[in-house]
Amino acid sequence: MTLRSTLRYFIIFGMSDENAVSLITYRNAKILGMEEKDKLANVVVWNINPLHIDACPKLVLGEEKILRKR
């Protein structure tokens, strides 16, 4: 099961999209003490809502580089 699939279950059972994504990003970073400012982040740009079944990444950025562009 993928992380994206897991998020869908949270949403099916009533969690908002924003809370579901926060659950696996910011909240985990906060628990681990990694919520510091001035840090670089990896970014994925999706063609549509990433929780939609047909979602596909258009652009992946990491370590200040384009890792994938579609």
N, C-alpha and C positions, 0 to 999 in steps of 0.2 A: 504494500500500500504506500502510495506516495504522500508526501506532506500536503500537497494540494488536495488529494482525496480526503485526507483527514480533516482538513479545514471545511470541506463541504458538509461533513457530518455535524460539525459545530453549528453551521448555518441552518441545516435542515432542522435541528432541534432548537432553533430560535435565536441563536447568537447573531448579532449584526456582522456584516462583512468587515467593518472596521475593527470590531473587538476580536474577531477570529484572526485577522492578520496581526494585530497587536499581540495576541497571545503567543505567537511564534517568533515575534521579532523583538519589539521594545521590552516587553515584560520579561522575556528570558534574559536579555542583556542586562536589565536592571537587577534581576536575581543574581546573576553572575558578576555584578559589579562592573559591567562593561559599557555603561551608558555615558561614558565620558564624551565631552565635546572635542571638536577639532580632530576627529578620527575620520579616515576615509571609509566609505561604504561601497559595497558592491551594489549595482543597480540593474534591475531587469525591467525593460520596457515591453509591455504586452500589446498585442493588436486589439484586444478587447479585455473585459474584466477577467483577471487571471483565474477566477473561480469558475468561469464558464467552461463547459466541456470542450468547446472548440478553440480555446485560448492557445496562442502560440507566441513565444518570445520573439520580438522584432529586433531587440538590441540588448546585449549583455555587456556591462562595463564592470571592470574589476582591476584593482591596482593601477588606476589611472590610465587604463588601456581599453580599447574596444576588443572584447574577446569573441563576440559573434554579432554579425549584422546580417539581417535578412531582408 
